[in-house]
Amino acid sequence: MPWYGWLFMALALGSIVGSLLLLRDNAGSNRVSPETIAKVKAREAQLKREDAENDAR
């Protein structure tokens, strides 16, 4: 394989490894506010009630 083939493979591998390292570093940085969590839980409870009403019919 010519030298530029090895260079291309090294760049591709470096890009993959670099992307995985960035993903790992940023994995825990998505903080959700308590208000948003409360809204999501309220909506989930509402959907469960509606689903139970539809199942009862």
MODELLER restraints for C-alpha pairs under 7 A, 6 or more apart:
rsr = mdl.restraints
at = mdl.atoms
